[in-house]
């Protein structure tokens, strides 16, 4: 992908600025929608620069109770960081925005990027981020996030990428170039192992963040019923202890370095999900993680879950407590069924929900733009160098 700069007539690499909320390797959505593509060394002539809104120190206190002063300081530091970033935009051909340029407030930065610098925005999201929501640790979040800005960013964007069809339907109201790129895993370098079927006490597992603990209400009755009759472990991997009291469980803090090893302790993965506007925006990623490791899953047939998990083929659906009980009981008692569904699960992820299966769609967006006499193009002229190979660096500020 080579572009000619119309003033210098020198070969230049396509250069992309990626704006994300959190520092590298912190936010699951940016890890699995953006960051693992950047490790690809085969794609030629694209240079990526990753810039987070939050500094690491601010990110560490953001979702903890209290620390109001530090949180405000972290947001202000993020705005200052983005302000200075605006003066570097002349270097880039594309601005890739994951979710939003700034985590709170109106779309000021996006407007400047699109209307003043006239840069091509590629806008990506994998949740129903236009729907207001808040957590107990940040109860005012829904008031300051300005969720209404999503439709405006969609209108200003060159391309929109989303994680499922429900999100695509929303984005399609405001933009004609909407592409579904699922949230995927790297089955060649990270999610590359297969669960080994073993004798002994089986483990039902769930992984996710504290914001989704309320989904366990859907399976509370099933867990109570099964724990009264069978010997199994329920393991929860998350960023904090859910402190459930209605059923027994083991809590394991999420850690990136042990993520795969911890998931491989599961014999069965679960993904309960309510049928709501927020949950319809989910991209079945928990199921994809389980399936990539050959772990059969039981899921609520909501949204993207129905597309990823095929009932009776590579997993099982559960619409209510009775079906949760029956399907989990079947898998707990039948290790041959677990192995069969696990093999089919792994195959489906490799073929459709892996980095290898989707990287062409990702890199294809960053074609060399046609040069025009616009404000942004004039200021890209001083770039003279050609950089072979796909390179990646993290912005220093």
C-alpha positions as a Markdown table, in Angstrom:
| # | Residue | x | y | z |
|---|---|---|---|---|
| 1 | Unk | 0.0 | 0.0 | 0.0 |
| 2 | Unk | 2.0 | 2.9 | -1.3 |
| 3 | Unk | 0.9 | 6.6 | -1.6 |
| 4 | Unk | 2.4 | 9.4 | -3.7 |
| 5 | Unk | 2.6 | 12.7 | -1.9 |
| 6 | Unk | 1.4 | 15.3 | -4.5 |
| 7 | Unk | 4.0 | 18.0 | -3.5 |
| 8 | Unk | 7.1 | 15.9 | -3.0 |
| 9 | Unk | 6.3 | 13.1 | -5.4 |
| 10 | Unk | 8.1 | 10.7 | -3.0 |
| 11 | Unk | 7.0 | 7.3 | -1.9 |
| 12 | Unk | 5.5 | 7.4 | 1.6 |
| 13 | Unk | 4.1 | 4.7 | 3.9 |
| 14 | Unk | 0.4 | 4.8 | 4.8 |
| 15 | Unk | 0.5 | 6.1 | 8.4 |
| 16 | Unk | -2.3 | 5.4 | 10.9 |
| 17 | Unk | -3.0 | 7.0 | 14.3 |
| 18 | Unk | -5.0 | 4.8 | 16.5 |
| 19 | Unk | -6.9 | 6.5 | 19.3 |
| 20 | Unk | -8.0 | 4.1 | 22.1 |
| 21 | Unk | -9.3 | 4.7 | 25.7 |
| 22 | Unk | -6.8 | 2.7 | 27.7 |
| 23 | Unk | -3.0 | 2.1 | 27.7 |
| 24 | Unk | -1.8 | -0.9 | 25.8 |
| 25 | Unk | -2.9 | -4.3 | 27.1 |
| 26 | Unk | -5.5 | -2.9 | 29.5 |
| 27 | Unk | -8.9 | -2.8 | 27.9 |
| 28 | Unk | -10.2 | -6.1 | 26.5 |
| 29 | Unk | -12.1 | -4.5 | 23.6 |
| 30 | Unk | -9.0 | -2.7 | 22.2 |
| 31 | Unk | -6.8 | -5.7 | 22.9 |
| 32 | Unk | -9.0 | -8.0 | 20.8 |
| 33 | Unk | -10.3 | -5.6 | 18.2 |
| 34 | Unk | -7.1 | -3.6 | 17.5 |
| 35 | Unk | -3.9 | -4.5 | 19.3 |
| 36 | Unk | -3.3 | -8.0 | 18.1 |
| 37 | Unk | -3.5 | -7.0 | 14.5 |
| 38 | Unk | -0.6 | -4.6 | 15.1 |
| 39 | Unk | 1.7 | -7.5 | 15.8 |
| 40 | Unk | 1.4 | -8.7 | 12.2 |
| 41 | Unk | 4.8 | -8.3 | 10.5 |
| 42 | Unk | 3.7 | -9.5 | 7.0 |
| 43 | Unk | 1.5 | -6.6 | 6.0 |
| 44 | Unk | 3.5 | -4.1 | 4.1 |
| 45 | Unk | 3.7 | -0.3 | 4.1 |
| 46 | Unk | 1.5 | 0.6 | 7.0 |
| 47 | Unk | 2.8 | 2.3 | 10.1 |
| 48 | Unk | 0.6 | 2.4 | 13.2 |
| 49 | Unk | 0.9 | 4.7 | 16.2 |
| 50 | Unk | -1.2 | 3.8 | 19.3 |
| 51 | Unk | -2.3 | 6.7 | 21.5 |
| 52 | Unk | -4.5 | 6.2 | 24.6 |
| 53 | Unk | -6.7 | 8.8 | 26.3 |
| 54 | Unk | -5.7 | 7.7 | 29.8 |
| 55 | Unk | -2.3 | 7.5 | 31.3 |
| 56 | Unk | -1.5 | 4.2 | 33.1 |
| 57 | Unk | -1.7 | 5.8 | 36.5 |
| 58 | Unk | -5.1 | 7.2 | 35.8 |
| 59 | Unk | -6.4 | 3.9 | 34.3 |
| 60 | Unk | -5.4 | 2.1 | 37.5 |
| 61 | Unk | -7.8 | 4.2 | 39.7 |
| 62 | Unk | -10.6 | 4.7 | 37.1 |
| 63 | Unk | -12.8 | 1.8 | 38.1 |
| 64 | Unk | -12.0 | 1.8 | 41.8 |
| 65 | Unk | -14.4 | 3.4 | 44.4 |
| 66 | Unk | -13.3 | 6.7 | 45.7 |
| 67 | Unk | -10.3 | 8.5 | 44.3 |
| 68 | Unk | -12.5 | 11.3 | 42.9 |
| 69 | Unk | -9.7 | 13.8 | 42.8 |
| 70 | Unk | -7.3 | 11.4 | 40.9 |
| 71 | Unk | -10.1 | 10.5 | 38.5 |
| 72 | Unk | -10.8 | 14.1 | 37.6 |
| 73 | Unk | -7.0 | 14.8 | 37.3 |
| 74 | Unk | -6.7 | 11.7 | 35.0 |
| 75 | Unk | -9.5 | 12.9 | 32.7 |
| 76 | Unk | -8.0 | 16.4 | 32.5 |
| 77 | Unk | -4.6 | 14.9 | 31.7 |
| 78 | Unk | -6.3 | 12.9 | 29.0 |
| 79 | Unk | -7.9 | 16.0 | 27.4 |
| 80 | Unk | -4.5 | 17.7 | 27.5 |
| 81 | Unk | -2.9 | 14.7 | 25.9 |
| 82 | Unk | -5.5 | 14.7 | 23.1 |
| 83 | Unk | -5.2 | 18.5 | 22.6 |
| 84 | Unk | -1.5 | 18.1 | 21.8 |
| 85 | Unk | -2.2 | 15.1 | 19.6 |
| 86 | Unk | -4.2 | 17.4 | 17.3 |
| 87 | Unk | -1.0 | 19.2 | 16.3 |
| 88 | Unk | 0.5 | 15.9 | 15.1 |
| 89 | Unk | -2.4 | 14.9 | 12.8 |
| 90 | Unk | -0.6 | 16.3 | 9.7 |
| 91 | Unk | 1.5 | 13.1 | 9.9 |
| 92 | Unk | -1.3 | 10.7 | 9.3 |
| 93 | Unk | -3.4 | 9.4 | 6.5 |
| 94 | Unk | -6.1 | 7.7 | 8.6 |
| 95 | Unk | -7.3 | 8.2 | 12.2 |
| 96 | Unk | -8.6 | 5.0 | 13.7 |
| 97 | Unk | -10.9 | 5.7 | 16.7 |
| 98 | Unk | -11.9 | 2.8 | 18.9 |
| 99 | Unk | -15.1 | 3.8 | 20.7 |
| 100 | Unk | -14.3 | 7.5 | 21.2 |
| 101 | Unk | -11.4 | 9.9 | 21.1 |
| 102 | Unk | -12.1 | 11.2 | 24.7 |
| 103 | Unk | -13.9 | 9.0 | 27.2 |
| 104 | Unk | -16.2 | 11.8 | 28.4 |
| 105 | Unk | -17.7 | 14.9 | 26.9 |
| 106 | Unk | -19.0 | 15.9 | 23.5 |
| 107 | Unk | -17.2 | 14.8 | 20.2 |
| 108 | Unk | -14.9 | 17.8 | 20.0 |
| 109 | Unk | -11.8 | 16.0 | 19.0 |
| 110 | Unk | -13.7 | 13.9 | 16.4 |
| 111 | Unk | -15.2 | 17.1 | 14.9 |
| 112 | Unk | -11.8 | 18.7 | 14.6 |
| 113 | Unk | -10.3 | 15.6 | 13.0 |
| 114 | Unk | -13.1 | 15.3 | 10.5 |
| 115 | Unk | -14.0 | 18.9 | 9.8 |
| 116 | Unk | -10.8 | 20.9 | 10.3 |
| 117 | Unk | -8.1 | 18.5 | 9.4 |
| 118 | Unk | -10.4 | 16.6 | 7.0 |
| 119 | Unk | -8.8 | 13.3 | 7.9 |
| 120 | Unk | -10.4 | 10.0 | 7.1 |
| 121 | Unk | -11.8 | 8.5 | 10.3 |
| 122 | Unk | -12.2 | 4.8 | 10.7 |
| 123 | Unk | -14.6 | 4.4 | 13.6 |
| 124 | Unk | -14.8 | 1.1 | 15.5 |
| 125 | Unk | -17.0 | -0.1 | 18.4 |
| 126 | Unk | -18.1 | -3.4 | 19.7 |
| 127 | Unk | -20.8 | -2.5 | 22.2 |
| 128 | Unk | -24.1 | -0.5 | 22.3 |
| 129 | Unk | -22.2 | 2.5 | 23.3 |
| 130 | Unk | -25.0 | 4.9 | 22.3 |
| 131 | Unk | -27.1 | 3.4 | 25.2 |
| 132 | Unk | -26.5 | 5.1 | 28.6 |
| 133 | Unk | -25.1 | 3.0 | 31.3 |
| 134 | Unk | -23.0 | 3.5 | 34.5 |
| 135 | Unk | -21.4 | 1.3 | 37.2 |
| 136 | Unk | -21.5 | 1.6 | 41.0 |
| 137 | Unk | -18.0 | 2.8 | 41.0 |
| 138 | Unk | -18.8 | 5.6 | 38.5 |
| 139 | Unk | -22.5 | 6.5 | 39.0 |
| 140 | Unk | -22.2 | 9.8 | 37.1 |
| 141 | Unk | -20.7 | 8.2 | 34.0 |
| 142 | Unk | -23.9 | 8.2 | 32.0 |
| 143 | Unk | -24.3 | 11.9 | 32.5 |
| 144 | Unk | -20.8 | 12.9 | 31.3 |
| 145 | Unk | -20.1 | 10.4 | 28.6 |
| 146 | Unk | -22.4 | 12.0 | 26.1 |
| 147 | Unk | -23.6 | 8.8 | 24.5 |
| 148 | Unk | -25.5 | 10.9 | 21.9 |
| 149 | Unk | -22.2 | 11.7 | 20.2 |
| 150 | Unk | -21.9 | 8.2 | 18.7 |
| 151 | Unk | -24.3 | 9.0 | 15.8 |
| 152 | Unk | -22.4 | 12.1 | 15.0 |
| 153 | Unk | -19.1 | 10.3 | 14.9 |
| 154 | Unk | -20.7 | 7.8 | 12.6 |
| 155 | Unk | -21.8 | 10.6 | 10.2 |
| 156 | Unk | -18.3 | 12.0 | 10.1 |
| 157 | Unk | -16.5 | 8.7 | 9.5 |
| 158 | Unk | -15.0 | 7.4 | 6.3 |
| 159 | Unk | -15.6 | 3.8 | 7.4 |
| 160 | Unk | -17.2 | 2.2 | 10.4 |
| 161 | Unk | -16.3 | -1.2 | 11.7 |
| 162 | Unk | -18.5 | -3.0 | 14.3 |
| 163 | Unk | -18.5 | -6.4 | 16.0 |
| 164 | Unk | -21.9 | -7.7 | 15.0 |
| 165 | Unk | -25.0 | -7.2 | 12.8 |
| 166 | Unk | -27.0 | -5.4 | 15.5 |
| 167 | Unk | -24.3 | -2.7 | 15.8 |
| 168 | Unk | -24.1 | -2.6 | 12.0 |
| 169 | Unk | -27.8 | -1.9 | 11.8 |
| 170 | Unk | -27.4 | 1.1 | 14.1 |
| 171 | Unk | -24.3 | 2.5 | 12.4 |
| 172 | Unk | -26.0 | 2.0 | 9.0 |
| 173 | Unk | -28.5 | 4.7 | 9.8 |
| 174 | Unk | -25.8 | 7.3 | 9.6 |
| 175 | Unk | -23.1 | 5.9 | 7.3 |
| 176 | Unk | -23.1 | 3.9 | 4.0 |
| 177 | Unk | -19.8 | 2.1 | 4.6 |
| 178 | Unk | -20.3 | -0.1 | 7.6 |
| 179 | Unk | -18.3 | -3.3 | 7.9 |
| 180 | Unk | -18.7 | -6.2 | 10.4 |
| 181 | Unk | -15.4 | -7.4 | 11.7 |
| 182 | Unk | -16.0 | -9.7 | 14.7 |
| 183 | Unk | -14.0 | -9.5 | 17.9 |
| 184 | Unk | -11.5 | -12.3 | 17.5 |
| 185 | Unk | -8.6 | -14.1 | 19.1 |
| 186 | Unk | -5.1 | -15.1 | 17.9 |
| 187 | Unk | -5.3 | -18.8 | 17.4 |
| 188 | Unk | -1.8 | -19.1 | 16.1 |
| 189 | Unk | 0.2 | -17.3 | 18.8 |
| 190 | Unk | -2.0 | -17.0 | 21.9 |
| 191 | Unk | -5.2 | -19.0 | 21.9 |
| 192 | Unk | -3.4 | -21.9 | 20.4 |
| 193 | Unk | -4.1 | -24.8 | 22.9 |
| 194 | Unk | -6.8 | -27.4 | 23.1 |
| 195 | Unk | -8.5 | -28.4 | 26.3 |
| 196 | Unk | -7.6 | -31.9 | 27.4 |
| 197 | Unk | -10.5 | -34.0 | 28.6 |
| 198 | Unk | -9.7 | -35.5 | 32.0 |
| 199 | Unk | -11.2 | -37.6 | 34.7 |
| 200 | Unk | -12.2 | -36.0 | 38.0 |
| 201 | Unk | -14.3 | -33.1 | 39.1 |
| 202 | Unk | -15.3 | -30.9 | 36.2 |
| 203 | Unk | -15.2 | -27.1 | 36.2 |
| 204 | Unk | -17.8 | -24.7 | 34.9 |
| 205 | Unk | -16.2 | -21.4 | 34.2 |
| 206 | Unk | -17.0 | -17.7 | 33.4 |
| 207 | Unk | -14.7 | -14.9 | 32.5 |
| 208 | Unk | -15.4 | -11.2 | 32.2 |
| 209 | Unk | -15.5 | -7.9 | 34.1 |
| 210 | Unk | -17.4 | -6.7 | 37.1 |
| 211 | Unk | -19.8 | -4.8 | 34.9 |
| 212 | Unk | -21.4 | -8.1 | 33.8 |
| 213 | Unk | -21.9 | -9.7 | 37.2 |
| 214 | Unk | -25.6 | -9.0 | 37.0 |
| 215 | Unk | -26.0 | -11.6 | 34.2 |
| 216 | Unk | -25.5 | -14.3 | 36.9 |
| 217 | Unk | -29.0 | -13.6 | 38.0 |
| 218 | Unk | -30.1 | -15.6 | 35.0 |
| 219 | Unk | -28.4 | -18.8 | 36.2 |
| 220 | Unk | -28.7 | -18.5 | 39.9 |
| 221 | Unk | -31.5 | -21.1 | 40.1 |
| 222 | Unk | -29.6 | -23.4 | 37.8 |
| 223 | Unk | -26.4 | -23.2 | 39.9 |
| 224 | Unk | -28.2 | -23.8 | 43.1 |
| 225 | Unk | -30.0 | -26.8 | 41.6 |
| 226 | Unk | -26.9 | -28.4 | 40.1 |
| 227 | Unk | -24.7 | -27.8 | 43.2 |
| 228 | Unk | -27.2 | -29.7 | 45.3 |
| 229 | Unk | -27.0 | -32.7 | 43.1 |
| 230 | Unk | -23.5 | -32.8 | 41.5 |
| 231 | Unk | -19.9 | -32.4 | 42.4 |
| 232 | Unk | -18.3 | -29.7 | 40.2 |
| 233 | Unk | -16.5 | -26.4 | 40.6 |
| 234 | Unk | -17.8 | -23.0 | 39.4 |
| 235 | Unk | -14.8 | -20.7 | 38.7 |
| 236 | Unk | -15.1 | -17.0 | 38.0 |
| 237 | Unk | -12.2 | -15.1 | 36.4 |
| 238 | Unk | -12.7 | -11.4 | 36.7 |
| 239 | Unk | -11.2 | -8.0 | 37.6 |
| 240 | Unk | -12.8 | -8.2 | 41.1 |
| 241 | Unk | -14.5 | -10.7 | 43.4 |
| 242 | Unk | -18.3 | -10.7 | 42.7 |
| 243 | Unk | -19.0 | -11.6 | 46.3 |
| 244 | Unk | -22.0 | -13.9 | 45.4 |
| 245 | Unk | -23.8 | -15.5 | 48.2 |
| 246 | Unk | -26.5 | -17.5 | 46.4 |
| 247 | Unk | -24.2 | -20.3 | 45.3 |
| 248 | Unk | -20.6 | -21.5 | 45.8 |
| 249 | Unk | -17.8 | -20.4 | 43.5 |
| 250 | Unk | -14.1 | -19.9 | 43.3 |
| 251 | Unk | -12.7 | -16.5 | 42.3 |
| 252 | Unk | -9.5 | -16.0 | 40.4 |
| 253 | Unk | -8.2 | -12.5 | 39.6 |
| 254 | Unk | -7.7 | -11.9 | 35.8 |
| 255 | Unk | -4.1 | -11.6 | 34.8 |
| 256 | Unk | -2.9 | -11.3 | 31.3 |
| 257 | Unk | 0.1 | -13.5 | 31.8 |
| 258 | Unk | -2.0 | -16.4 | 33.1 |
| 259 | Unk | -5.1 | -15.8 | 31.1 |
| 260 | Unk | -4.9 | -18.8 | 28.8 |
| 261 | Unk | -3.7 | -21.2 | 31.5 |
| 262 | Unk | -6.6 | -20.1 | 33.7 |
| 263 | Unk | -9.1 | -20.5 | 30.9 |
| 264 | Unk | -7.9 | -24.1 | 30.2 |
| 265 | Unk | -9.0 | -25.0 | 33.7 |
| 266 | Unk | -12.6 | -24.8 | 32.5 |
| 267 | Unk | -14.3 | -27.9 | 31.2 |
| 268 | Unk | -17.5 | -25.9 | 30.3 |
| 269 | Unk | -17.8 | -22.2 | 29.6 |
| 270 | Unk | -20.9 | -20.2 | 30.2 |
| 271 | Unk | -22.2 | -16.9 | 28.8 |
| 272 | Unk | -25.6 | -15.9 | 30.3 |
| 273 | Unk | -27.0 | -12.8 | 28.7 |
| 274 | Unk | -30.2 | -10.7 | 29.0 |
| 275 | Unk | -32.1 | -9.8 | 25.9 |
| 276 | Unk | -31.7 | -6.0 | 26.1 |
| 277 | Unk | -30.4 | -3.2 | 23.9 |
| 278 | Unk | -27.0 | -3.2 | 25.7 |
| 279 | Unk | -26.6 | -7.0 | 25.6 |
| 280 | Unk | -27.6 | -7.2 | 22.0 |
| 281 | Unk | -24.5 | -5.2 | 21.3 |
| 282 | Unk | -22.2 | -7.8 | 22.8 |
| 283 | Unk | -20.1 | -9.8 | 20.3 |
| 284 | Unk | -20.1 | -13.2 | 21.9 |
| 285 | Unk | -16.5 | -12.8 | 22.9 |
| 286 | Unk | -16.7 | -14.9 | 26.0 |
| 287 | Unk | -17.9 | -17.8 | 23.9 |
| 288 | Unk | -15.2 | -17.2 | 21.3 |
| 289 | Unk | -12.5 | -17.4 | 24.0 |
| 290 | Unk | -13.9 | -20.7 | 25.3 |
| 291 | Unk | -14.4 | -22.1 | 21.9 |
| 292 | Unk | -10.9 | -21.2 | 20.7 |
| 293 | Unk | -9.4 | -23.5 | 23.4 |
| 294 | Unk | -11.8 | -26.4 | 22.6 |
| 295 | Unk | -14.0 | -25.7 | 25.6 |
| 296 | Unk | -17.7 | -26.3 | 24.9 |
| 297 | Unk | -20.0 | -23.5 | 25.9 |
| 298 | Unk | -23.6 | -23.0 | 27.0 |
| 299 | Unk | -24.9 | -19.5 | 26.1 |
| 300 | Unk | -28.1 | -17.5 | 26.1 |
| 301 | Unk | -29.3 | -17.3 | 22.5 |
| 302 | Unk | -29.1 | -13.5 | 22.4 |
| 303 | Unk | -27.6 | -11.4 | 19.6 |
| 304 | Unk | -24.2 | -12.5 | 18.3 |
| 305 | Unk | -24.3 | -15.6 | 20.5 |
| 306 | Unk | -26.7 | -17.2 | 18.0 |
| 307 | Unk | -24.3 | -16.7 | 15.2 |
| 308 | Unk | -21.1 | -17.8 | 16.9 |
| 309 | Unk | -22.5 | -20.8 | 18.8 |
| 310 | Unk | -24.6 | -23.2 | 16.7 |
| 311 | Unk | -26.9 | -25.1 | 19.0 |
| 312 | Unk | -26.0 | -28.8 | 19.2 |
| 313 | Unk | -23.2 | -28.3 | 16.7 |
| 314 | Unk | -20.4 | -26.5 | 18.6 |
| 315 | Unk | -22.2 | -25.6 | 21.8 |
| 316 | Unk | -25.6 | -25.4 | 23.5 |
| 317 | Unk | -28.3 | -22.7 | 23.9 |
| 318 | Unk | -30.2 | -22.1 | 27.2 |
| 319 | Unk | -33.3 | -19.9 | 27.1 |
| 320 | Unk | -34.4 | -20.4 | 30.7 |
| 321 | Unk | -33.4 | -22.0 | 34.0 |
| 322 | Unk | -34.7 | -25.4 | 33.0 |
| 323 | Unk | -32.6 | -25.4 | 29.8 |
| 324 | Unk | -29.5 | -24.2 | 31.8 |
| 325 | Unk | -30.0 | -27.0 | 34.2 |
| 326 | Unk | -30.5 | -29.7 | 31.5 |
| 327 | Unk | -27.6 | -28.6 | 29.2 |
| 328 | Unk | -25.1 | -28.1 | 32.0 |
| 329 | Unk | -26.1 | -31.4 | 33.5 |
| 330 | Unk | -25.7 | -33.1 | 30.1 |
| 331 | Unk | -22.1 | -31.7 | 29.7 |
| 332 | Unk | -21.2 | -32.4 | 33.3 |
| 333 | Unk | -22.1 | -36.1 | 32.9 |
| 334 | Unk | -20.8 | -36.6 | 29.3 |
| 335 | Unk | -17.2 | -36.0 | 28.7 |
| 336 | Unk | -17.4 | -37.4 | 25.2 |
| 337 | Unk | -20.0 | -34.8 | 24.3 |
| 338 | Unk | -17.7 | -32.1 | 25.8 |
| 339 | Unk | -14.8 | -33.4 | 23.6 |
| 340 | Unk | -17.0 | -33.5 | 20.4 |
| 341 | Unk | -18.4 | -30.0 | 20.9 |
| 342 | Unk | -15.0 | -28.7 | 21.9 |
| 343 | Unk | -13.4 | -29.9 | 18.6 |
| 344 | Unk | -16.2 | -28.3 | 16.6 |
| 345 | Unk | -15.8 | -25.1 | 18.6 |
| 346 | Unk | -12.1 | -24.8 | 17.9 |
| 347 | Unk | -12.6 | -25.3 | 14.2 |
| 348 | Unk | -15.3 | -22.6 | 13.9 |
| 349 | Unk | -13.2 | -20.0 | 15.7 |
| 350 | Unk | -10.1 | -20.8 | 13.6 |
| 351 | Unk | -12.2 | -20.5 | 10.4 |
| 352 | Unk | -14.3 | -17.4 | 11.2 |
| 353 | Unk | -13.3 | -15.7 | 14.5 |
| 354 | Unk | -9.5 | -15.6 | 14.5 |
| 355 | Unk | -6.9 | -13.0 | 13.6 |
| 356 | Unk | -5.9 | -15.1 | 10.6 |
| 357 | Unk | -9.4 | -15.2 | 9.3 |
| 358 | Unk | -10.1 | -11.5 | 9.6 |
| 359 | Unk | -6.8 | -9.6 | 9.3 |
| 360 | Unk | -7.3 | -9.1 | 5.5 |
| 361 | Unk | -10.5 | -7.2 | 6.3 |
| 362 | Unk | -8.7 | -5.1 | 8.9 |
| 363 | Unk | -5.7 | -4.1 | 6.8 |
| 364 | Unk | -7.8 | -3.6 | 3.7 |
| 365 | Unk | -9.3 | -0.5 | 5.2 |
| 366 | Unk | -6.0 | 1.4 | 5.1 |
| 367 | Unk | -5.5 | 1.8 | 1.4 |
| 368 | Unk | -3.3 | 4.6 | 0.1 |
| 369 | Unk | -5.7 | 7.6 | 0.0 |
| 370 | Unk | -6.0 | 9.7 | -3.1 |
| 371 | Unk | -4.3 | 13.0 | -2.6 |
| 372 | Unk | -6.4 | 16.1 | -2.8 |
| 373 | Unk | -5.8 | 19.8 | -2.2 |
| 374 | Unk | -7.4 | 19.9 | 1.2 |
| 375 | Unk | -6.2 | 21.4 | 4.5 |
| 376 | Unk | -5.1 | 18.1 | 5.8 |
| 377 | Unk | -3.3 | 17.0 | 2.5 |
| 378 | Unk | -1.3 | 20.2 | 2.3 |
| 379 | Unk | 0.1 | 19.6 | 5.7 |
| 380 | Unk | 1.1 | 16.0 | 4.9 |
| 381 | Unk | 3.5 | 17.2 | 2.2 |
| 382 | Unk | 6.7 | 17.4 | 4.3 |
| 383 | Unk | 6.7 | 13.6 | 4.8 |
| 384 | Unk | 9.4 | 12.2 | 2.4 |
| 385 | Unk | 10.4 | 8.8 | 3.7 |
| 386 | Unk | 9.3 | 5.3 | 2.7 |
| 387 | Unk | 9.1 | 2.7 | 5.4 |
| 388 | Unk | 8.9 | -0.9 | 4.2 |
| 389 | Unk | 7.0 | -3.3 | 6.3 |
| 390 | Unk | 4.2 | -2.9 | 8.8 |
| 391 | Unk | 5.5 | -1.1 | 11.9 |
| 392 | Unk | 3.9 | -0.3 | 15.2 |
| 393 | Unk | 4.9 | 2.1 | 18.0 |
| 394 | Unk | 3.1 | 3.5 | 21.0 |
| 395 | Unk | 2.8 | 7.3 | 21.2 |
| 396 | Unk | 5.0 | 8.8 | 23.8 |
| 397 | Unk | 2.4 | 11.3 | 24.8 |
